[in-house]
């Protein structure tokens, strides 16, 4: 589909193929025929497909093209951008460019991390590393790959990169789904970025949007491509009844085979041609549910469920090491159930239940109002038979975006005082919970050096904060180091098991045990203090006797000069002769600072 260059026994040229079901004639026009309307007619194929081979039209030499379409529903003819175009000019005509899929991947032998070892860094291309008035691009990210590798993350999740109408966007308004936003770079630039990320040991996960298209500039591509519509709707690529309304833009017709093929091809091009290591599907609830905000089976879009199942089945069959993550946000375990059990088949999903429980506890002003039962539920929450089936976070693009009237967590804790002791302490407490809770941890760009305020796609990160808050950066590095078990002393943080064994709602402490197989270097104990109170000696249970070493203490004043450096000392666990009711065979005493987390292992 689209403009496909060829170089074979038939010579050199490009095949143009488009689906225009109700067209009576289609022509391709472009720089190669002086934009002639009728020089190169396409021949009809089956089911509304049209194609033509045009000799001597080569890729990557600046050739531009569009389709000219006639049908009974059009007065005269109309010009349309190819829905499959990979290089659309951002101008009033939206001319398409002919590009080759060839690329020299020599040396790219990257293997993605195991999913229980992933630490994801969510990033927006334009605002991550912007140079004054120039939006960031793939090349500007490459200059920061050493920094990201040293931070310890091993996966970048890029917000959507498909072409959008304006200069700046979050990316969730795709106008040309196969095209790469021109401000970010060309297809080859994206491949250069992926190859460079792989060379730094970093996987690339890409956000994609197939729950809607537009709402802008649909008239240049998908909108009424061949003129046909019903009920004054948007034509052959979309539902033409009430199912078209998604709240964001027009919903594709998931039941029409040609549209399903289009969406399937869009998903696979990123995995195949661009070699991304996984996909995050935006708003899957709007694919599987007509209302887009609930789990009511009465509103199910069965075509949408089936499409998601088919996509995940194909990915699992062809490239099972590539992860698919759903943004569903309805606490629905069927999203991550296997398709063999009638689930959607995603490998992971964003855990909004975890987010809101932790968020409410962190931003609540008064200690006595924090609910440790909610924290216990958030930590122990499950979305399937594998802990990697949930992705956990305390910041993401939605929760930080100015367009949503949101702001980053440090600002939420105390507006106008994000760099205060109390904001830093509770923020780092939340970060430690994210990295020690079962699931795939995700941070949003700048989280690691206390970026605050609201986030806007036209802004850039304040990289001066990296030096100003170098201790907070070190705290994140420490947590990522432990989460990935780089020193082989906290394997339990990658494990499948969690037991929140101590919940003290009076004093606002919780303690939990993480493990895979158990034993030294595996069993890991996390203690979190949600109150502004220091404990020199506090008794909790332990699963094993012997010395437990403090691997992390968020109150260390090396992380921030105003932290109290409370004693997170090593402890020796002995027989359980007390009545703390932790249901553990041994007990020991720990020290912990206010709004702090300590991590211990043997």
C-alpha positions as MATLAB code, in Angstrom:
seq = 'XXXXXXXXXXXXXXXXXXXXXXXXXXXXXXXXXXXXXXXXXXXXXXXXXXXXXXXXXXXXXXXXXXXXXXXXXXXXXXXXXXXXXXXXXXXXXXXXXXXXXXXXXXXXXXXXXXXXXXXXXXXXXXXXXXXXXXXXXXXXXXXXXXXXXXXXXXXXXXXXXXXXXXXXXXXXXXXXXXXXXXXXXXXXXXXXXXXXXXXXXXXXXXXXXXXXXXXXXXXXXXXXXXXXXXXXXXXXXXXXXXXXXXXXXXXXXXXXXXXXXXXXXXXXXXXXXXXXXXXXXXXXXXXXXXXXXXXXXXXXXXXXXXXXXXXXXXXXXXXXXXXXXXXXXXXXXXXXXXXXXXXXXXXXXXXXXXXXXXXXXXXXXXXXXXXXXXXXXXXXXXXXXXXXXXXXXXXXXXXXXXXXXXXXXXXXXXXXXXXXXXXXXXXXXXXXXXXXXXXXXXXXXXXXXXXXXXXXXXXXXXXXXXXXXXXXXXXXXXXXXXXXXXXXXXXXXXXXXXXXXXXXXXXXXXXXXXXXXXXXXXXXXXXXXXXXXXXXXXXXXXXXXXXXXXXXXXXXXXXXXXXXXXXXXXXXXXXXXXXXXXXXXXXXXXXXXXXXXXXXXX';
ca = [
       0.000    0.000    0.000;
       1.063    3.602   -0.545;
       4.061    4.522   -2.685;
       6.275    1.422   -2.906;
       9.540    1.770   -4.853;
      10.698   -1.194   -6.962;
      13.963   -2.124   -8.632;
      13.636   -5.488  -10.330;
      13.523   -7.189  -13.712;
      10.760   -4.792  -14.737;
      13.041   -1.818  -14.190;
      13.032    1.000  -11.634;
       9.962    2.875  -10.506;
       7.238    3.162   -7.880;
       3.948    1.325   -7.428;
       1.101    3.476   -6.143;
      -1.818    1.704   -4.474;
      -4.777    3.199   -2.606;
      -8.124    2.026   -1.286;
     -10.974    4.234   -2.544;
     -14.031    2.024   -2.496;
     -16.531    4.328   -4.211;
     -14.160    5.995   -6.681;
     -14.919    5.767  -10.400;
     -11.346    6.766  -11.285;
      -8.109    7.546   -9.464;
      -4.998    9.244  -10.837;
      -1.607    9.832   -9.250;
      -0.128   13.255   -9.842;
       3.207   14.667   -8.745;
       6.500   16.261   -9.555;
       7.319   13.332  -11.868;
       4.484   14.215  -14.283;
       4.416   17.972  -13.707;
       1.335   17.528  -11.528;
      -0.728   16.302  -14.421;
      -4.254   15.354  -13.413;
      -4.679   12.534  -15.943;
      -1.205   11.345  -17.056;
      -1.094    8.331  -14.713;
      -4.480    6.682  -14.074;
      -4.681    3.829  -11.571;
      -6.319    0.562  -12.582;
      -9.130   -0.878  -10.454;
      -8.383   -3.996   -8.422;
     -10.743   -5.946   -6.185;
     -12.731   -4.455   -3.304;
     -12.094   -0.844   -4.179;
      -8.298   -0.966   -4.443;
      -6.528    0.913   -7.250;
      -2.904    0.703   -8.399;
      -0.410    1.727  -11.066;
       3.305    1.279  -11.696;
       5.075    4.470  -12.730;
       8.480    3.906  -14.270;
      11.579    5.907  -13.320;
       9.991    7.413  -10.198;
      12.647    6.907   -7.529;
      12.574    7.326   -3.736;
      14.574    9.782   -1.676;
      15.161   12.277   -4.487;
      12.447   14.772   -3.595;
       9.595   13.418   -5.697;
       6.188   14.503   -4.341;
       2.746   13.145   -5.144;
      -0.988   13.176   -4.406;
      -4.040   11.299   -5.588;
      -6.808   12.791   -7.707;
     -10.135   11.043   -7.163;
     -13.435   11.065   -9.007;
     -16.639    9.486   -7.718;
     -20.413    9.972   -7.851;
     -20.189   11.717   -4.470;
     -17.718   14.370   -5.660;
     -18.458   17.396   -7.769;
     -15.625   17.127  -10.289;
     -12.494   15.685   -8.665;
     -10.716   16.102   -5.351;
      -7.013   15.880   -4.432;
      -6.038   13.753   -1.482;
      -2.851   12.891    0.407;
      -1.994    9.201    0.414;
      -3.223    7.706    3.732;
      -0.103    5.503    3.757;
       2.354    8.311    3.020;
       5.546    8.220    5.127;
       6.717   11.747    4.350;
       4.072   14.470    4.163;
       5.063   18.062    3.527;
       3.675   20.310    6.240;
       2.192   22.913    3.932;
      -1.154   23.934    2.532;
      -1.128   21.039    0.040;
       0.160   18.231    2.293;
       2.047   16.734   -0.638;
       3.423   13.263   -0.051;
       7.028   12.238   -0.522;
       8.319    8.925   -1.891;
      10.822    7.347    0.476;
      12.592    4.018    0.621;
      12.282    1.591    3.476;
      15.901    0.510    3.024;
      18.284    1.285    5.881;
      21.671    0.014    6.984;
      20.981   -1.745   10.277;
      24.467   -3.256   10.408;
      25.564   -3.698   13.999;
      22.060   -3.436   15.426;
      21.926   -6.720   17.324;
      20.004   -5.387   20.298;
      18.009   -7.656   22.597;
      15.280   -6.067   24.683;
      15.493   -6.407   28.478;
      13.258   -8.923   30.182;
       9.992   -7.210   31.020;
      10.503   -7.596   34.773;
      13.765   -5.656   34.363;
      12.314   -2.724   32.421;
      12.586    0.828   33.734;
      10.768    3.158   31.329;
      11.499    6.846   30.692;
       8.532    8.583   29.039;
       9.644   11.316   26.673;
       8.205   13.962   24.353;
      10.541   14.590   21.437;
      10.067   18.351   21.023;
      10.282   19.312   24.704;
      12.899   16.886   26.042;
      16.001   18.705   24.818;
      14.935   21.821   22.961;
      17.448   24.405   21.726;
      15.953   27.854   22.314;
      13.143   28.351   19.781;
      13.879   25.167   17.851;
      11.828   22.106   18.853;
      13.779   19.082   19.935;
      14.224   16.284   17.423;
      15.653   12.786   17.180;
      19.195   14.139   16.866;
      18.816   16.209   20.038;
      17.749   13.097   21.951;
      20.788   11.196   20.688;
      23.025   13.779   22.388;
      21.421   12.825   25.736;
      21.646    9.030   25.388;
      24.824    8.871   27.496;
      22.966   10.724   30.255;
      19.970    8.392   30.053;
      22.162    5.296   30.092;
      23.996    6.609   33.162;
      20.658    7.361   34.835;
      20.037    3.633   34.543;
      16.815    3.491   32.541;
      16.731    0.813   29.853;
      13.666    1.829   27.833;
      12.486    5.116   26.318;
       8.769    5.497   25.690;
       8.245    8.133   23.013;
       4.970    9.990   22.919;
       3.370    9.766   19.446;
       5.540   10.932   16.562;
       2.997   10.807   13.696;
       2.524   14.055   11.792;
       0.156   16.515   13.462;
      -1.202   19.821   12.137;
       0.544   22.476   14.216;
       4.124   23.127   15.243;
       3.636   21.698   18.741;
       1.397   18.939   20.001;
       1.265   16.194   22.603;
       0.984   13.931   19.551;
      -2.474   12.526   20.187;
      -4.056   14.258   17.183;
      -2.558   12.291   14.286;
      -3.308   13.730   10.860;
      -1.119   11.329    8.877;
      -0.611    8.110   10.864;
       2.233    6.658    8.754;
       4.176    9.904    8.536;
       6.754   11.118   11.054;
       6.305   14.642   12.392;
       8.515   16.811   10.190;
       9.861   18.841   13.138;
      11.263   15.637   14.613;
      13.079   14.404   11.533;
      12.830   12.113    8.536;
      12.239    8.349    8.608;
      15.993    7.794    8.377;
      16.531   10.114   11.353;
      14.134    8.041   13.454;
      16.018    4.896   12.476;
      19.301    6.581   13.392;
      17.843    7.358   16.813;
      16.630    3.801   17.376;
      19.981    2.371   16.339;
      21.809    4.785   18.653;
      19.480    3.980   21.567;
      20.102    0.270   21.030;
      23.848    0.896   21.057;
      23.382    2.448   24.502;
      21.449   -0.587   25.747;
      18.111    1.254   25.639;
      14.912   -0.143   24.136;
      12.450    2.131   22.328;
       8.710    1.861   22.992;
       6.448    3.999   20.809;
       3.043    5.482   21.625;
       0.564    4.896   18.816;
      -2.962    6.249   18.329;
      -5.552    4.086   16.587;
      -8.551    4.928   18.780;
      -9.288    8.006   16.657;
      -7.807   10.123   13.893;
      -7.741   13.883   13.649;
      -9.679   15.927   14.457;
      -7.572   18.255   12.329;
      -6.781   18.063    8.626;
      -8.739   14.901    8.015;
      -9.853   16.513    4.772;
      -6.300   16.111    3.487;
      -6.184   12.343    3.841;
      -8.727   10.021    5.438;
     -11.795   12.238    5.605;
     -14.260   11.263    2.849;
     -11.361   10.039    0.739;
     -13.615    8.996   -2.141;
     -16.473   11.352   -1.317;
     -18.810    8.753    0.196;
     -20.367    9.100    3.654;
     -23.558    8.358    5.542;
     -25.286   10.500    8.161;
     -22.979   13.392    7.334;
     -20.080   11.435    8.839;
     -16.477   11.020    7.730;
     -16.475    8.334    5.071;
     -15.040    4.898    4.406;
     -12.305    4.862    7.045;
     -14.714    5.646    9.893;
     -17.930    4.501   11.467;
     -20.778    6.437    9.894;
     -23.169    6.179   12.815;
     -23.036    7.026   16.516;
     -20.012    4.748   16.965;
     -17.896    7.365   15.202;
     -17.965    9.664   18.258;
     -14.999    9.045   20.551;
     -14.646   12.374   22.327;
     -11.248   13.011   20.721;
     -11.750   12.590   16.997;
     -13.554   10.295   14.608;
     -13.338    6.601   15.505;
     -12.168    4.248   12.715;
     -14.529    1.532   11.505;
     -12.989   -1.496   13.235;
     -15.393   -3.834   11.488;
     -14.448   -2.944    7.915;
     -11.690   -5.308    6.677;
      -9.868   -2.633    4.686;
      -9.749   -0.310    7.703;
      -8.546   -3.155    9.911;
      -5.783   -3.796    7.378;
      -4.857   -0.120    7.476;
      -4.634   -0.102   11.273;
      -2.744   -3.403   11.300;
      -0.246   -2.043    8.764;
       0.223    1.092   10.844;
       1.006   -0.987   13.927;
       3.388   -3.306   12.127;
       5.393   -0.699   10.257;
       6.834    0.574   13.550;
       7.745   -2.934   14.707;
       9.049   -4.171   11.350;
      10.550   -1.315    9.377;
      11.562    0.915   12.295;
      12.492   -1.909   14.724;
      10.869   -0.365   17.783;
      10.912   -2.734   20.754;
       7.336   -2.273   21.870;
       4.179   -0.225   21.522;
       2.001    1.643   23.966;
      -1.580    1.854   22.646;
      -3.300    5.111   23.510;
      -6.794    4.961   25.060;
      -7.651    1.335   24.353;
     -10.931    1.898   26.189;
     -11.997    3.982   23.186;
     -11.216    1.065   20.881;
     -13.104   -1.574   22.857;
     -15.968    0.502   24.278;
     -18.373    2.915   22.584;
     -18.571    5.184   25.638;
     -14.829    5.143   26.132;
     -14.886    5.429   29.908;
     -16.212    2.243   31.465;
     -16.205   -1.554   31.515;
     -19.899   -2.008   30.768;
     -20.236   -4.938   28.339;
     -23.403   -3.329   27.004;
     -21.195   -0.679   25.416;
     -18.570   -3.055   24.072;
     -17.361   -2.564   20.526;
     -16.792   -6.205   19.651;
     -14.988   -5.228   16.467;
     -12.560   -3.205   18.574;
     -11.966   -6.051   21.035;
     -11.355   -8.405   18.133;
      -8.943   -5.993   16.455;
      -6.853   -5.666   19.623;
      -6.805   -9.444   20.045;
      -5.713   -9.974   16.439;
      -2.952   -7.386   16.706;
      -1.582   -8.865   19.924;
      -1.812  -12.384   18.514;
       0.209  -11.417   15.458;
       2.837   -9.639   17.532;
       3.064  -12.591   19.933;
       3.409  -15.046   17.058;
       5.958  -13.078   15.084;
       7.970  -11.184   17.703;
       6.938  -12.258   21.230;
       9.810  -10.382   22.860;
       8.258   -7.032   21.867;
       5.995   -5.622   24.559;
       2.533   -4.126   24.051;
       1.222   -1.786   26.745;
      -2.359   -0.541   26.967;
      -3.472    2.802   28.324;
      -6.947    1.702   29.362;
      -7.179    3.233   32.861;
     -10.336    1.334   33.828;
      -8.693   -1.201   36.181;
      -9.795   -3.982   33.847;
      -7.765   -7.180   34.108;
      -9.291   -8.468   30.849;
      -7.010   -6.060   28.997;
      -3.991   -8.105   30.059;
      -5.599  -11.525   30.025;
      -4.389  -13.722   27.153;
      -6.543  -13.921   24.060;
      -6.937  -17.649   24.687;
      -8.990  -16.611   27.740;
     -10.922  -14.010   25.726;
      -8.754  -11.152   26.974;
      -7.270   -8.402   24.806;
      -3.810   -9.966   25.088;
      -1.739   -6.947   26.119;
       1.506   -7.628   27.975;
       1.052   -4.713   30.392;
      -1.269   -1.799   31.111;
      -1.000    1.498   32.942;
      -2.238    1.027   36.511;
      -4.457    3.992   37.351;
      -5.651    2.322   40.576;
      -2.088    2.417   41.923;
      -1.610    5.992   40.752;
      -4.649    7.479   42.457;
      -4.175    5.661   45.756;
      -0.571    6.805   46.011;
      -1.274   10.289   44.649;
      -4.011   10.954   47.213;
      -1.797    9.824   50.070;
       1.111   11.982   48.914;
      -0.739   15.263   48.248;
      -2.990   15.107   51.326;
      -1.875   17.947   53.591;
      -2.455   16.382   57.019;
      -0.674   13.215   58.074;
      -3.689   11.948   59.996;
      -5.717   11.912   56.770;
      -3.390    9.512   54.912;
      -4.851    6.057   54.542;
      -2.298    3.255   54.859;
      -4.895    0.664   53.903;
      -5.109    2.377   50.521;
      -1.318    2.295   50.189;
      -1.345   -1.399   51.031;
      -3.978   -2.018   48.356;
      -2.040    0.022   45.801;
       1.188   -1.898   46.381;
      -0.504   -5.307   46.335;
      -2.822   -4.511   43.420;
      -2.700   -7.014   40.569;
      -3.802   -6.915   36.946;
      -3.005  -10.500   36.071;
      -0.870  -13.515   36.725;
       2.407  -11.672   36.136;
       3.575   -8.522   37.894;
       4.804   -7.069   34.587;
       1.174   -6.810   33.527;
       0.945   -3.452   35.248;
       2.990   -0.308   34.645;
       3.253    1.973   37.679;
       4.024    5.688   37.870;
       3.436    8.838   39.848;
       3.917   11.259   36.938;
       3.073   10.913   33.267;
       2.314   13.273   30.400;
      -1.424   13.428   31.174;
      -0.946   14.144   34.862;
       1.604   16.886   34.152;
       0.142   18.560   31.064;
      -0.947   22.181   31.111;
      -3.631   21.375   28.528;
      -5.279   19.182   31.184;
      -4.811   21.873   33.866;
      -2.433   19.502   35.634;
       1.009   19.869   37.126;
       3.880   17.702   38.260;
       3.730   15.983   41.620;
       6.244   18.232   43.494;
       4.075   21.207   42.557;
       0.896   19.373   43.571;
       2.319   18.717   47.027;
       2.855   22.417   47.704;
       2.063   24.835   44.897;
       4.790   27.439   44.557;
       7.114   25.520   46.894;
       8.090   22.453   44.894;
      11.696   22.712   46.098;
      10.753   22.883   49.779;
      11.786   20.181   52.241;
       8.244   18.882   52.586;
       7.676   18.649   48.820;
      11.007   16.945   48.197;
      10.493   14.488   51.037;
       7.018   13.391   49.998;
       7.967   13.362   46.312;
      10.962   11.105   46.896;
       8.784    8.915   49.135;
       6.421    8.452   46.186;
       9.311    7.719   43.826;
      10.621    5.011   46.134;
       7.185    3.384   46.260;
       7.072    3.331   42.440;
      10.441    1.581   42.150;
       9.726   -0.984   44.843;
       6.133   -1.879   43.927;
       5.508   -4.909   41.687;
       5.135   -3.801   38.080;
       7.100   -1.966   35.421;
       8.180    1.438   36.788;
       7.775    4.489   34.527;
       9.013    8.030   35.080;
       8.259   11.141   33.035;
      11.055   13.271   31.604;
      12.593   15.477   34.280;
      11.193   13.518   37.214;
      14.727   12.514   38.079;
      15.895   16.061   38.854;
      12.762   17.524   40.432;
      11.269   19.249   37.413;
       8.129   21.005   38.619;
       5.245   23.180   37.431;
       3.152   22.188   34.440;
       4.433   20.558   31.293;
       3.713   21.918   27.845;
       4.903   20.452   24.519;
       6.285   23.849   23.479;
       8.463   24.097   26.594;
      11.749   22.376   27.320;
      13.133   20.715   30.401;
      15.055   22.994   32.737;
      18.360   21.190   32.462;
      19.893   23.556   35.046;
      17.938   21.587   37.651;
      20.062   18.534   36.846;
      22.951   20.297   38.599;
      20.861   22.228   41.089;
      19.279   19.011   42.382;
      22.069   16.572   41.653;
      21.264   14.777   44.912;
      17.699   14.032   43.785;
      19.188   12.734   40.517;
      21.432   10.447   42.580;
      18.405    9.233   44.536;
      16.707    8.197   41.298;
      19.887    6.516   40.117;
      20.059    4.589   43.392;
      16.459    3.432   43.085;
      16.868    2.387   39.445;
      20.095    0.583   40.367;
      18.247   -1.420   43.006;
      15.171   -2.003   40.867;
      17.325   -3.565   38.134;
      19.339   -5.526   40.733;
      22.606   -4.348   39.237;
      24.502   -5.174   42.448;
      22.712   -8.545   42.795;
      21.452   -7.709   46.291;
      17.778   -6.888   45.622;
      16.530   -9.482   43.167;
      13.181   -9.465   44.954;
      12.383   -6.088   43.377;
      12.177   -7.907   40.037;
      10.242  -10.782   41.564;
       6.669  -11.916   41.244;
       5.793  -11.817   44.928;
       4.753   -9.138   47.383;
       3.422   -9.277   50.935;
       2.388   -6.039   52.616;
       2.818   -7.459   56.095;
       2.833   -4.306   58.220;
       0.118   -1.632   57.984;
       0.117    0.930   60.809;
      -2.536    3.511   60.046;
      -2.102    5.171   63.421;
       1.564    6.009   62.906;
       1.365    5.977   59.054;
       3.911    3.277   58.268;
       3.784    0.311   55.920;
       6.311   -2.438   55.325;
       6.329   -4.991   52.545;
       8.328   -7.966   51.425;
       9.360   -8.524   47.798;
      10.888  -11.770   46.552;
      11.268  -14.136   43.635;
      12.741  -17.352   45.029;
      13.746  -16.067   48.472;
      17.103  -16.081   50.200;
      20.068  -13.759   50.529;
      20.204  -11.187   47.759;
      16.580  -11.936   46.877;
      14.314  -11.272   49.881;
      13.887   -7.494   50.046;
      12.128   -5.490   52.757;
      10.774   -1.998   52.132;
       9.604    0.274   54.956;
       7.763    3.507   54.128;
       6.991    6.257   56.621;
       4.141    8.526   55.473;
       4.307   10.835   58.509;
       6.477   13.746   59.576;
       7.954   11.754   62.432;
      11.385   10.259   63.080;
      11.820    6.742   64.492;
      15.157    5.815   66.029;
      13.905    2.295   66.685;
      10.794    0.733   65.176;
      10.030   -2.989   65.239;
       8.835   -4.891   62.188;
       8.799   -8.485   61.051;
      11.390  -10.174   58.823;
      11.163  -13.377   56.778;
      14.646  -14.611   57.714;
      16.994  -14.373   60.673;
      20.384  -12.682   60.497;
      21.748   -9.336   59.431;
      19.724   -7.136   57.118;
      21.653   -4.378   55.377;
      20.198   -0.985   54.525;
      20.672   -0.628   50.765;
      18.774    2.655   50.445;
      17.704    5.409   52.818;
      15.792    8.266   51.168;
      16.542   10.519   54.180;
      20.294   10.499   53.451;
      21.531   14.091   53.308;
      23.633   13.246   50.288;
      20.385   13.338   48.349;
      19.533   16.795   49.671;
      21.397   18.893   52.228;
      18.205   19.578   54.161;
      17.360   15.888   54.613;
      17.791   14.673   58.168;
      20.134   11.723   57.620;
      18.053    9.661   60.031;
      19.656    6.320   60.912;
      18.578    3.703   58.415;
      20.935    1.276   60.090;
      21.609   -2.407   59.485;
      19.594   -4.663   61.748;
      19.704   -8.220   63.027;
      16.456  -10.143   62.898;
      15.858  -12.653   65.661;
      13.074  -14.866   66.961;
       9.646  -13.293   67.158;
       9.059  -12.687   70.859;
       6.758   -9.711   70.496;
       3.162   -9.155   69.515;
       3.448   -6.854   66.490;
       1.248   -9.267   64.501;
       3.233   -9.066   61.265;
       2.882  -12.819   60.704;
       6.615  -13.086   60.129;
       8.905  -15.621   61.811;
      11.472  -13.029   62.959;
      11.588   -9.395   64.075;
      14.119   -6.610   64.057;
      14.373   -2.907   64.778;
      14.861   -0.284   62.075;
      15.384    3.460   62.086;
      13.572    5.654   59.594;
      13.231    9.377   58.979;
      10.080   11.391   58.301;
       8.447   10.881   54.898;
      11.121    8.335   54.110;
      11.699    4.887   52.642;
      14.386    2.380   53.536;
      15.210   -0.782   51.586;
      16.910   -3.734   53.262;
      18.235   -7.093   52.102;
      20.682   -9.748   53.218;
];
